[in-house]
Amino acid sequence: MNKSTLMTTLRYLVSAFIVAVFVFPIAWFGLTSIKPTSAVFNKDKVVVFDFEPTFENYQVTVLGGKKADTASGSNLLMGTSGEGAYDGRSSIASSLIIAISSTFAATVISLFAAYALSRLSFRGSQGYMHWILSQRFLPPIAIIIPLVFIFRDLGLRDTHLGIIIAHTLINIPIALLILKSFFDDVPVEIDQAAMIDGATRFQCFYLVVVPMIKGGIAATAVLCFIFSWTEFLLSLFLTNSIRTIPVKITTFVTSTGSEWGYISALGTAAIIPGFIFILLVQNHLVRGLTMGAIKD
């Protein structure tokens, strides 16, 4: 075996090891979601594959079944109690509404703002951009208390609209930064040529430049969706009755025990919408992530 072949083999082995390290927690999470309670809480050994798969955890958390109606429902002393305590359908619906709406709002607002910052020069534009970006540096926990009072006074607390606005605000800085970099990669001469041909500034923006950065828009939308879909703190403090998936999962952890089967089932189900969204925009996403990597 020559040196080149050895190095290639070594790179593949290292790459496979790194992938396995990152995939293992997700695979174990998914495996736990189809384990019966006896396999999850086996004190004698770690149960890997020697169990009979069951979809009871999904039946309760995703389809709204009752815990008492399942084979593992006899252990009613552990976890939460009450009608619909484990039903995650409303949480899935709320998370979808909030994530899709905030992603759309943040992307649209950032598109206009990023184009303006990329094409229109004004005094202090660089400092303004840094100020916008600095808003993302501040952790949500630092502003959560005043934010709760502001949303309460505005009547936005415990509403879908309130969480959508909050998620939009935290996504705009990073979306603006990403989209501006894509607009900067499009030569200004294209705008000038379009306006010489009679296009207005808005027509130049909407009909000429935006179609050229579809990949960047897709990449930005994916990031905004993931940030909103997995956000926990704002969703926890700004609502009482509305529970997104991350907040709902925490209710399965109580002083009497943690329902790992239900936690893993709802958590695994929560991965699917993001995965589908990425599949739908994967062609634009790959182009967006590689756009600007090579300079002429």
C-alpha positions in Angstrom: 0.0 0.0 0.0 1.5 3.3 -1.1 1.5 6.5 0.9 -1.3 8.1 -1.1 -3.6 5.1 -0.6 -2.8 4.9 3.1 -3.6 8.6 3.6 -6.9 8.3 1.7 -7.9 5.3 3.8 -7.0 7.1 6.9 -9.0 10.1 5.9 -12.1 7.9 5.3 -11.7 6.2 8.6 -11.3 9.4 10.5 -14.3 10.9 8.6 -16.4 7.8 9.4 -15.5 8.0 13.1 -16.4 11.7 13.3 -19.8 11.0 11.5 -20.4 8.1 13.9 -19.8 10.3 16.9 -22.3 12.9 15.8 -24.9 10.3 14.5 -24.8 8.0 17.5 -26.8 10.3 19.9 -29.5 10.7 17.3 -29.6 7.0 16.5 -29.8 6.1 20.2 -32.5 8.7 20.7 -34.5 7.1 17.9 -33.9 3.6 19.2 -35.1 4.6 22.6 -38.3 5.9 21.1 -39.4 2.4 20.0 -38.3 0.6 23.2 -40.9 -0.6 25.8 -40.7 0.8 29.3 -39.1 -2.4 30.6 -36.2 -2.0 28.1 -35.7 1.7 28.7 -35.5 1.3 32.5 -33.7 -2.1 32.7 -31.4 -1.9 35.7 -29.5 -5.1 35.0 -28.1 -4.2 31.5 -28.1 -1.7 28.7 -30.7 -2.9 26.2 -29.6 -2.2 22.6 -31.4 -4.5 20.2 -32.7 -7.4 22.3 -36.2 -6.0 22.7 -39.6 -6.1 20.9 -40.1 -2.8 19.1 -43.2 -0.8 20.0 -44.8 2.4 18.7 -46.7 3.0 21.9 -44.6 6.1 22.6 -45.5 7.6 19.3 -49.2 6.6 19.7 -49.3 8.6 23.0 -47.2 11.7 22.1 -47.9 12.1 18.4 -51.3 10.6 17.8 -52.9 11.6 21.1 -53.5 8.2 22.6 -53.9 7.7 26.4 -51.1 6.4 28.5 -53.4 4.1 30.4 -54.5 2.4 27.2 -51.0 1.3 26.3 -49.2 -1.8 27.6 -46.7 0.3 29.4 -49.4 2.5 30.9 -49.5 0.4 34.1 -46.7 2.4 35.5 -48.9 5.5 36.2 -46.9 6.6 39.3 -44.1 7.9 37.2 -44.2 11.1 35.1 -47.1 13.6 34.7 -50.8 12.9 35.1 -54.0 14.3 33.8 -56.0 14.0 30.5 -53.8 14.7 27.5 -50.6 15.3 29.6 -48.5 13.5 27.0 -50.5 14.6 23.9 -48.0 16.5 21.8 -50.3 17.3 18.8 -51.0 20.9 19.8 -47.3 21.5 20.5 -46.4 20.2 17.1 -49.0 22.5 15.5 -47.9 25.5 17.5 -44.3 24.9 16.7 -45.1 24.6 13.0 -47.1 27.8 13.0 -44.5 29.8 14.9 -41.5 28.5 13.1 -42.9 28.9 9.6 -44.4 32.3 10.3 -41.2 33.7 12.0 -39.0 32.2 9.3 -41.1 33.9 6.6 -41.2 37.3 8.4 -37.5 37.3 9.2 -36.4 36.3 5.7 -38.6 38.9 4.0 -37.6 41.8 6.3 -33.9 40.8 6.1 -34.1 40.7 2.3 -35.1 44.3 2.0 -32.7 45.4 4.7 -29.8 43.4 3.3 -30.3 44.7 -0.2 -30.3 48.3 1.1 -27.2 47.8 3.2 -25.4 46.1 0.3 -26.4 48.6 -2.5 -27.0 52.0 -0.8 -24.1 53.8 0.8 -24.8 56.1 3.6 -22.8 57.5 6.5 -22.4 55.1 9.4 -23.6 52.1 7.4 -20.8 49.9 8.7 -21.5 50.9 12.3 -25.2 50.3 11.8 -24.5 46.8 10.5 -22.3 46.1 13.5 -25.1 47.4 15.8 -27.6 45.1 14.2 -25.3 42.1 14.5 -24.6 42.9 18.2 -28.3 42.3 19.0 -27.7 38.6 18.4 -24.7 38.5 20.7 -27.0 39.3 23.7 -28.3 36.1 25.2 -32.1 35.9 25.5 -31.9 35.3 29.3 -30.5 38.9 29.7 -33.6 40.5 28.2 -36.3 38.0 29.1 -37.7 39.8 32.2 -38.3 43.2 30.5 -39.5 41.4 27.4 -42.1 39.6 29.4 -43.4 42.9 30.9 -43.4 44.6 27.5 -45.3 41.8 25.8 -47.8 41.7 28.7 -48.5 45.4 28.4 -49.0 45.1 24.7 -51.3 42.1 25.1 -48.9 39.8 23.2 -48.1 37.5 26.0 -49.5 33.9 25.7 -50.3 34.4 22.1 -48.9 32.8 18.9 -48.3 36.3 17.5 -46.2 37.3 20.4 -43.8 34.3 20.1 -43.7 34.8 16.3 -42.6 38.4 16.8 -40.0 37.4 19.4 -38.5 34.7 17.2 -38.5 37.0 14.2 -36.6 39.6 16.2 -33.9 37.2 17.3 -33.5 35.8 13.7 -33.3 39.0 11.8 -29.6 39.9 12.8 -28.2 36.6 11.6 -30.5 36.5 8.5 -29.5 40.0 7.6 -25.8 39.2 7.9 -26.1 36.1 5.7 -28.2 37.7 3.0 -26.0 40.8 2.8 -23.1 38.6 2.1 -25.0 37.0 -0.8 -26.1 40.4 -2.2 -22.5 41.5 -2.0 -21.5 38.6 -4.3 -23.8 39.9 -7.0 -22.0 42.6 -9.0 -23.4 46.1 -8.7 -23.1 46.4 -12.5 -26.1 44.1 -12.9 -28.3 46.5 -11.0 -27.0 49.4 -13.1 -27.6 47.6 -16.4 -31.1 46.8 -15.3 -31.9 50.4 -14.4 -30.4 51.7 -17.6 -32.9 49.4 -19.4 -35.7 51.1 -17.6 -36.2 49.0 -14.4 -37.0 50.7 -11.2 -35.0 50.0 -8.0 -37.7 47.7 -6.7 -37.9 45.9 -10.1 -34.2 45.5 -10.1 -34.3 44.1 -6.6 -37.3 41.7 -7.1 -36.9 40.6 -10.7 -33.1 40.6 -11.2 -31.1 40.3 -8.0 -33.4 38.2 -5.8 -33.7 35.3 -8.3 -29.9 35.2 -8.4 -29.6 34.5 -4.7 -32.3 31.9 -4.3 -29.7 29.6 -2.8 -28.8 32.2 -0.2 -32.4 32.7 0.7 -32.9 29.0 1.1 -29.9 28.7 3.4 -31.1 31.6 5.4 -34.6 30.2 5.7 -33.3 26.9 6.9 -31.2 28.5 9.7 -34.1 30.7 10.8 -36.5 27.7 10.8 -34.1 25.6 12.9 -33.5 28.4 15.4 -37.2 29.0 15.8 -38.1 25.3 15.9 -35.6 24.5 18.7 -35.9 27.8 20.7 -36.8 27.1 24.3 -36.3 30.1 26.6 -38.6 32.7 24.9 -41.3 30.1 24.3 -41.2 29.1 28.0 -41.4 32.6 29.5 -43.7 34.3 27.0 -46.6 31.8 27.2 -48.5 29.7 29.7 -51.0 27.8 27.7 -49.1 27.6 24.4 -46.3 25.0 24.5 -43.9 24.5 21.7 -42.2 21.1 21.4 -39.0 21.9 23.5 -41.3 23.2 26.3 -43.6 20.3 26.0 -40.8 17.8 26.3 -39.7 19.3 29.6 -43.1 18.5 31.2 -42.2 14.8 30.8 -39.4 15.3 33.4 -40.9 15.4 36.9 -39.9 14.7 40.5 -41.3 11.2 40.2 -39.2 10.3 37.1 -38.4 11.0 33.5 -40.5 9.4 30.7 -37.6 8.7 28.4 -39.7 6.8 26.0 -42.1 9.7 25.4 -39.3 12.2 25.5 -37.4 10.4 22.7 -40.6 9.8 20.7 -41.7 13.4 20.6 -38.1 14.5 20.1 -37.6 12.1 17.2 -40.9 13.2 15.7 -39.7 16.9 16.0 -36.7 16.2 13.8 -38.9 15.2 10.8 -40.3 18.7 9.8 -36.9 20.2 9.8 -35.6 17.3 7.8 -38.4 17.6 5.2 -37.9 21.3 5.0 -34.2 20.8 4.2 -35.0 18.2 1.6 -37.4 20.6 -0.2 -34.8 23.3 -0.5 -31.7 21.1 -0.7 -30.8 22.1 -4.3 -30.9 25.8 -3.4 -29.3 25.1 -0.1 -26.2 23.5 -1.6 -25.8 26.4 -4.0 -26.3 28.9 -1.3 -23.7 27.4 1.0 -21.1 27.3 -1.8 -22.0 30.7 -3.4 -19.1 33.1 -3.1 -16.6 30.3 -2.2 -14.6 30.9 -5.4 -13.7 34.4 -6.5 -12.8 35.4 -10.0 
